[in-house]
Amino acid sequence: MFVFGDATHAVAAARVASSELGFQVVGLGTYSREFGREIREAARLYGVEPLITDDYLEVEAKVAELQPELVLGTQMERHIAKRLGVPCAVISAPVHVQDFPARYSPQMGFEGANVLFDTWVHPLMMGLEEHLLNMFRDDFEFHEGAAASHLGSAAVRPAAMPAQPVEQPLPGSAAAPPVALAPGATVSTWSADAEQELRKIPFFVRGKARRNTERFALDRGVPVITIETLYDAKAHYSR
């Protein structure tokens, strides 16, 4: 888990996440420079390097580097996490109107524990329900082709690389032996069928599925990711 926001919120959220919910804190930071000492002391407890900055691009770079399973942050981190395909829950200002629920939502006691669990764990476990996917499919901000909204008009989403076709052996010919990845290779090629199958996965977890599959293929020296590789990786990481 990566935690960033107002210092008091970030320190408290990291403590609850680690001590009460069993998360591993891999990153902790704040934009409140006046609370730098408190953040450094808290970061020392988790063995992580504190991030004290008001530059959202530095935060984005750190999240991309750490590849956490969940981000707790501000509205800005929510945009960052969306771009990187990482679940996120908003815990600190700056926030959006949607982050103020019109219901009784205590943050302490037994009921507060339920509220925190729902707020933090549901984005990790569920993402968006199917009816919400349909509702926001063409939304200017939430659709899967949207660029990083926090970059404003400067946001340019790179064009997707076309999938490389996989040559099929001629009928009656012997199949060529699999070619291992070259030494130092860092990524496998996706077949067209595998890319098409990957797009069936909801966009809010598709990035994680892609990363896991590529890591699985790389560890096993698989040069071309097929549908079989995709499902083998899914089975492997579901154990």
N, C-alpha and C positions, 0 to 999 in steps of 0.2 A: 504494500500500500504506500502511496505517495501522498503526503499531507502538506498543504500550503494554504496560507491565508493570514488573517489577522492573528498576531502572535498568541494571544490568549486562547483563541479558538483552536489554532493549530496544535498547541501544546496539549490542551485538554483532549482534543480528538485523538491525537496519537496515543495518549495514555489509555483512554478507553478502548481504542481499537486493539492495542497490544495486550493490555492486562485483562480486559473483560471479554473481548470477542475473539482473541487468539490470532489476530493478524500480525504479520511481520512488517514492521515499518522499514521501508527501504529508502525513504527520502522524507525530509522535513524542512520546511522553510517558511519565510514570511516576507511581506513587503514592509513591515513595521521595523525600521532600522533601530528605533529607540529601544526595542525589546531584543536586540541582538544577543545580549548576554543570556537571557532566558532561553532563547532558541538554541544557542550553542550548548548550554547545559543539558537541555532536553535531548538534543541530537546525540550527545555523548552517551546517553543511557541506551540508545538503540544502535550505537556503533555506526552512525551515518554521518556524512558531511553536511553541515547545515547550509541552506541556500537562503541568503538574505539579499533580496533584490526587488526592485519595482519594475524590472524589465521583463515583460511577459515572454519575450523571445528566449531569454535565458531559462525561464521556467519550462517552456516548450522543449528546449534542447535537453534539459535534464530529464523530463518525463520520457522523451524518446530514447534517451540513453539507458535509463533504468528499466523501461518496459514493465511497469507495475501492473498487477491484475486489477487494481482499483485506485482511483484518484479521489481524494477529498480536497475540495478547494473552493475557489470563488467562481463567479459566473465566467470569468476569463479562463480558468482551468477547465471549465465545462466545455468551452469551445475548443480548447487545445485537445482535450481528451477525445472529443468527437472527431476531430481531424485525424487523430492517431488510432482511432478505433478502440479506445479504452473506456470502460464504464466509469462514470463519475457521479458523485453526489456533492451538492453545494452545501457548505457548512459555514461560510463566512462572506461578509460584504467584500466587494460589490456583488449584488445579487439581482435577480430578476423578479418581477412580480409573482411568477409562478412558484418561487421559493418561499412564499408566505401562505401556507395553506389556511383555508377558512375553516379550521377545525381545532379542537382541543389537542394540542401537541406538546405535552410536557417533556422536558429534557432530563429530568431527574427522577429518582425512585423507580419502582417496578414498572410503572407505566412509561416512564421516560426510557427505560431500557428497551421496551418494545418499540417505541418511536425511533430510537437510534438504530436499532436492528433493521427495522423496515426501511428507513431512509438510506442506510448505507449498504445493506446487503442486497436489497431488491435490484438495484441497477446492475450488480455483479451477477446475480443469478438469472434474472429474467429479461433485462433489456426492455424493449417495447413490445407490448402485446400486439397480436396480429391486427386487431381493429385500429390500433394507433398507427401501425405501419401503413395501412390503407389510407387512414385519415391524412397523414403527413407525407404521403408518397410524392406529391408534387409541391410541397412546401419549399419556399425559396431558401430556407435555412437547413431543414432537416433531411431533405432527400439525399440519397446516397451519392449523387454526383455533385453535391454542393462543395464549394471550396471552403477554406478556413474563413469563417465569417469575421473572426477577430482581426483579420488583416485588412478588412475593408475593401476599398476599390482596387487595392494593389494585389488582392488575392487572385492568383492564376493557378488553376488546377492543371497539373501536367497531364497530357493525353496518355491514356492507357496504352501500354505496349501491346501490340498484337500477339496473340498466342502463336507459338511455333508449331506447325503441323508435325505430327509424328508419322514417319513413313511406315506403311504396313508391308510386310513381306508378301511377295507374290504367291498365289496358290501353288502348293507343291514344293516350294522352296524352303530350305532350312532357315529357321529364324536366326538372325545374327545374335551372337552372344552380347549380353548387356555391357555397355561401355562404362567404366568407372569414371567418377569425376576426376578432373585433373588436379594434381596437388596444388593446394592453395585456393581452390575454387570455393566460393562463398554462397552460391545459390544454384538451384536446379532449374531446369526449364519446365514450364507447365505445358502439357498437351492441351489442345483445343477442347477436348472433351472434359478434361479436369477443370479447366477454367470455367466452362459452362456449368459444371456441377457445383463449383465453388460459389457461383453467383446465386444459387438456390438458398444459400445460407443467409440469414438476416444480416443486414449490413452492420449492425452494432456488434456482432461477434465475428464477422467475416475476416477482419484483420488478424484477430487472434488465431483463427483457423488456418489462415495462410501462413502465419509465422510458425505455428506448430508443425504444419506439414513440411515446410521448407527445412526446419530444423531436423525433423525426422528423416527426410530424404538425404540431407547433408551428412548426418551421422552414419548413414548406411551406404553412402557413396552412390546414391541413385541419381543418374543424370537427368532423367525425364520423369516428372511427376504425372502419373496417370490417375484415373479414378480409383484404381485399386490402391495406389499409394495414399491417396486422400483418406480413404476409409481405414487403411491400416494405421495411419497416424492417429485418426480419431479413436480407434480401439486402444492404441497404445497409451494415449494421454487420458483415457477414461478409466484406466485401471485404478 
